[in-house]
């Protein structure tokens, strides 16, 4: 496997792990996004750049997601 192919494989693997972590976190908050997955077009390229497809959800799921995000502490300054 070439260096570029190895890098691409690692990127896709990390993206898959991130999707699963997000799915678990959402499930823990009682939120289900049925279409949550990696965007197939973004990983089908020769040099994949994975994008996460959040997809469609019910109004109830969107309301729960908004409530969880609004209730979360604002730690954005810590990541800058």
N, C-alpha and C positions, 0 to 999 in steps of 0.2 A: 504494500500500500504506500502510495506517495505521501509526502508531507502534507500536500493540499488535501488529499483524500482523507488522511487521518484527522486533519483539522476539521473538515466538513463533518466527519462521523462524530467527533467530539461535540461539535456545535449542536447537531441534531439530538444526540443523547442528552445533553444538558437541557435542551428545550423540552424534551419529553419528560425529564425529571421535574422541571419547573411546572409543566402542565399538571402532573400528578400531585405536586405539592399544593398547587392552587386548587385543584379539585378537592383535595382532602380538607383544606382550610375552609372552602366554601361549604362543604358538606357539614363540617363542624359547626358552622353558623346557620345550618338549616337551609342552605341555598343550593339549588341544582341548576347548572347551565348545561342543558342536554347537548348542545353543539360544541362544547369546550373540547378543542383539539388543536393539533398543529395544522396550519394552513398547508394543504398538499402542494399548492403551486410554489410556495416559498421553499420547500425542501426538494422539489423535483429538479431544480437547476443543477448545473455542473458544480457550482460553488454555492451550496445552500446557505441561505440567510433566514433561519426559521422565524416565522411569525405565528403568534398564538391567535387562533380564531375563537373569540368568545361566543359568537353566534347569537341566536335569538333565545329569548326566555320569556316567561310569563311576566305580567305586570307585578304579580306578587313577589316573584324572585327579584325583579329589579328594585322593588320597594325595600325588600330585606337587605339587598346589597347596599343600597344607598344608606339605610339605617346603620349598618355595620361600619361602613366607611366614615359616616359622620360621627359615630360614637368613638371611633379609634383615636388614640392620642395623636397629636400632630407631631410626628417625628421626622418630617421632611427636612428640617434644618440639619438633622444629624447625618443625613445621607449626602449632603452637598459638600 
